[in-house]
Amino acid sequence: MKTVAELLKLKADKHQQVHTIASHQMIVEALKVMAEKNVGALPVVDNGQVVGVVSERDYARKVVLMGRSSVGTPVSVIMSAPVITVDTHQSVEKCMAIMTDSHLRHLPVVENGQLLGLLSIGDLVKESIAEQASLIQQLEQYIRGE
């Protein structure tokens, strides 16, 4: 299985940038960034440190259902914290286990306190499927004697 570092390199090749928001910014600002960048979550970064993650799910459950205003409420009120992170040495399989066990859809990648990327469950599932397809192809070639 690939490591997080290898997966981030593949994402970087597609020019994917990590978009963030600060905890003091208003929820409406986070929603605008998520809509503009077509992402479902943003790492919340204060003073260079990841302090949480805010997602569309957080908005639906903690703003809409609670009757809060997205204009006057800071991200810190609804972000998921403390944040679970991984480093670049973790395997895709380990990340999937963390996300499944913790019911997460987004996993920040942090190395030496620096945010390097954000993995989605979709990123991990795509990679897992690609690895399985490759293994099947290799086994079929082996069986055929190629």
C-alpha positions in Angstrom: 0.0 0.0 0.0 1.1 3.5 -0.7 2.0 6.0 2.0 0.4 9.3 2.7 3.5 11.0 1.2 3.0 9.1 -2.1 -0.7 9.9 -2.2 -0.1 13.6 -1.5 2.4 13.7 -4.4 -0.2 12.3 -6.7 -2.6 15.0 -5.6 0.0 17.7 -5.9 0.6 16.6 -9.5 -3.1 17.5 -10.2 -2.4 21.0 -8.7 -4.6 20.5 -5.7 -4.1 23.1 -3.0 -5.2 22.9 0.6 -7.5 25.8 1.4 -7.8 26.8 5.1 -9.7 29.1 7.3 -9.0 30.7 10.7 -11.2 30.0 13.7 -12.2 33.6 14.2 -13.6 33.9 10.6 -17.3 33.8 10.2 -19.0 30.6 9.0 -20.4 32.3 5.9 -16.7 32.9 4.9 -16.0 29.2 5.2 -19.1 28.3 3.2 -18.0 30.7 0.4 -14.5 29.2 0.2 -15.9 25.6 0.2 -18.3 26.6 -2.6 -15.7 28.4 -4.7 -13.1 25.7 -4.3 -15.7 22.8 -4.6 -14.5 21.2 -1.3 -16.5 19.7 1.5 -14.3 20.7 4.4 -11.5 23.2 5.4 -8.8 22.7 8.0 -9.0 25.4 10.6 -5.6 26.9 11.1 -4.5 29.4 13.8 -0.9 30.6 14.1 0.2 28.0 11.7 -1.3 25.1 13.7 -4.3 23.0 12.7 -6.8 23.4 15.5 -9.9 21.8 13.8 -11.8 21.0 10.7 -15.0 22.6 9.5 -17.2 20.7 7.1 -20.5 21.0 5.4 -21.7 18.4 7.8 -20.7 20.7 10.7 -22.7 23.5 9.1 -25.8 21.4 8.6 -25.8 20.0 12.1 -24.5 22.8 14.2 -25.8 25.9 12.4 -28.9 25.0 10.4 -30.4 22.6 12.9 -29.4 24.7 15.9 -30.9 27.9 14.5 -27.6 29.8 14.5 -26.6 32.5 12.0 -23.7 31.8 9.6 -23.1 35.5 9.3 -22.4 36.2 13.0 -21.0 32.9 14.2 -17.3 32.2 14.1 -15.9 28.9 12.7 -14.6 28.0 16.2 -18.2 27.4 17.4 -18.9 24.6 14.9 -15.5 23.2 14.0 -14.7 19.6 14.9 -11.9 19.7 17.5 -9.6 18.3 18.7 -8.5 17.4 15.2 -7.1 14.0 14.3 -4.2 14.2 12.0 -1.7 11.8 10.3 1.8 12.2 9.1 3.3 11.3 5.7 4.6 7.9 6.8 1.1 6.4 7.5 -0.3 3.9 5.0 -3.5 4.4 3.0 -4.9 1.4 4.9 -4.1 2.9 8.3 -5.7 6.2 7.3 -8.9 4.4 6.2 -9.0 2.6 9.5 -8.6 5.9 11.4 -11.3 7.5 9.3 -13.7 4.6 9.7 -13.1 4.2 13.5 -13.5 8.0 14.1 -16.3 8.5 11.6 -14.3 11.1 9.7 -14.5 12.1 6.0 -11.4 14.4 6.0 -8.0 13.8 7.5 -5.4 16.6 7.7 -1.8 15.6 7.0 0.6 17.3 9.3 4.4 17.0 9.5 6.5 18.9 12.0 3.5 21.0 12.9 3.0 22.1 9.3 -0.2 21.3 7.3 0.8 19.5 4.1 -2.5 18.4 2.8 -6.0 17.1 3.4 -7.1 13.6 2.5 -10.7 12.8 1.9 -12.3 9.4 2.2 -12.7 9.6 -1.6 -9.0 10.0 -2.1 -8.3 6.9 0.0 -11.1 4.8 -1.6 -9.8 5.7 -5.1 -6.3 4.6 -4.2 -7.4 1.4 -2.6 -9.5 0.5 -5.7 -6.5 1.3 -8.0 -4.2 -0.9 -5.9 -6.7 -3.8 -5.9 -7.2 -3.5 -9.7 -3.4 -3.6 -10.2 -3.1 -6.7 -7.9 -5.8 -8.5 -9.9 -4.1 -7.7 -13.1 -0.8 -9.0 -11.8 -2.4 -12.2 -10.6 -4.2 -12.7 -13.9 -0.9 -12.3 -15.8 0.8 -14.8 -13.4 -2.0 -17.3 -13.9 -1.7 -17.0 -17.7 2.1 -17.4 -17.4 2.9 -13.9 -18.8 
